[in-house]
Amino acid sequence: MADTRRRFLAFLTGTGTLLLLRAARLSGQAKPSSKPATSDPNMEPEGSDPMPAKSPTKAMLEANEKDIKKNIEKLYQLATDLKAEVEKTDSAQILSLAMVKKAEEIEKLAREIKTRAKG
């Protein structure tokens, strides 16, 4: 039974790490520039708005991206805390309620990030 707990915690830690790496890779992708390059940086292209209005879809996507990044940072912190707690505790003898709650919170947050990334 202790081996099962240890495997479960190792699985959660590994899964959290993989999700963090994948999300970091996705958020690090370069976005195409919407402005054409000009020779004079102070000169704006002809026919362009000085303050283009953001479309509601773009604003929603940006808010979603910020939320995902915030959740990824939180997930990383939780996974790091759980890993440190597992390393300092003999989980073969003791499985603290705090570790289980933290693992459940990691799982919930990882599902939320996955859902938002798909949507």
C-alpha positions, 0 to 999 in steps of 0.5 A: 500500500505504501508503494502505491501511495508513493507511485501515485505521488510520483505520478502526480508530480511527473504529470504536473511537470509535464503539463508545465513544460507543455504549457510553457512551450505553447505559451512561448510560441512567437506571435506574428507581428501585425504591424508591417516594418517601416524604415522610420520607427516614428512614422506610422503606415498610411491608413492605419489607426493610431489606436486600433480597437481590439476585437472582443474575440482578441480581448477574450483570447488575451484574457484567457492567455493571461489566466492560463499563464497565472494558473501555470505559475500556480501549478508549478508552485504547487508541484514544487511544494508537493515535491519538497514535502514528499522528499522530506516526508517518509511517505511509505509510513506517513501520507499527510492530508496536506499532501493529498489535498495539494495533489488533488488541487494540482490535478484540478488545476491541471484539468482546468488548464487543459480545458482552457488550452483546448477551448 
